[in-house]
Amino acid sequence: MLTHPIFLAPDKFQQLPDLFSLLSDRAEEDKESRKKQVRPLFRHFRRIDACLQPREAFRGSDEIFCRVYTPDHSYVTIRSRLSCRVGEILALVKEKLQYSEDQPTQPANLILVAVTSSGEKAVFRPSDEAVFTTLGVNTHLFACEPAELESLIPLPEEIHWSPGDSKLHDMSAEEVANQLVVFDWELFSCVHEVEFVCYVFHGEQARWRPLNLELILQRCSEVQHWVATEILQCQSLPKRIQLLRKFIKIAALCKQQQDLLSFLALVLGLDNPAVSRLRLTWEGLPGKFRKQFQQFESIADPSRNHKSYRDLLASLRAPLIPFTPLLLKGESLTHSHTHTRYSSTSVLSISSSSLAEMVRSIRRYRSTPLAMEAEPSPSHLQTKAYVRQLQVIDNQNLLFEMSSKLEPKDM
């Protein structure tokens, strides 16, 4: 590993001259004081009025509200700094539980656990920081005593589903695509270049969390699972085919507006094995849409280091939103490759040049403001709220179960 703590000690950036010159002019912007405000965290604390506001960049000093659950699925709502350590979070939880009528006895020793919708558990260390933005789409924080760890299960709404008609049937593909593009642009604009650099060098092991970058990566996963959720909750075959057509049309509109984040997330969502196995649904799709989707799949083809996607990206001009996971993947591979083959001095030189080019690209993508020409429809706010608070199932086993009930293997 590189021994230079380039993200925690700014003077170390001087060992990376190209990168330092690009990033140093932003240092003063980060020092500007901002008004204190308490904001609900992305997805994990829902408020319609908050989701309708333009997205702003998170800072570690920001205060947020977040729910922390107990083994019986009751919860306390804590107010915390985003960068708060786990030990501090547990102290806040203990203080809340002390005054709770549902907790007759004060817990002696609490641990903080992230529980996914599939039941997987991750125990945080007391020294861990900024854990809120690391949570998956349907992952929730639980506080419990060590002896209760094995008894933790996902919330009921994460393991049960109800079939029904999608709200998407009543929304135009154009309006949904516009809202996806606007929200993705807000999220992408919130990510400082330093967050990309930090992630490339340290990934999930970074002591300084790339908070806003983690949220946009969450969004990519969320959109993929949204596609699968909407299709698999639809019991009517004709309506499922309509949804399939609508998602392909939304993907085409996102591509047209140069939002490659939602475009590829939609394509990958349609390629989810639980969706792609629906033979009757896909056979009902008109040939025009099948051909269009095959073209989209070719862009998502990972062969030759995602050449089709990179060729498309190179042909576009700002403003555009790249598919962030691939942006990070390319730089992470470059960093790993140079580190294993060359001396530490060579690594600094090669990685500096590569990362500097990544930063230039990001600035180029955002060099022109996003301008939406479409006039908002009467249902504008409803669609906006829907897109910014997608209800998704991210448990792949549950998605397969839903898929099998729709179209059993013998059909």
PyMOL commands that set and color helices and strands:
alter all, ss='L'
color gray80, all
select helices_A, chain A and resi 10-15+17-31+48-51+86-98+132-134+146-151+156-159+167-170+173-189+193-205+211-232+237-256+260-270+273-276+279-283+287-299+303-315+324-341+344-365+380-388+396-406
alter helices_A, ss='H'
color red, helices_A
select strands_A, chain A and resi 38-40+63-69+75-81+111-115+121-123+140-144
alter strands_A, ss='S'
color yellow, strands_A
deselect
rebuild
show_as cartoon
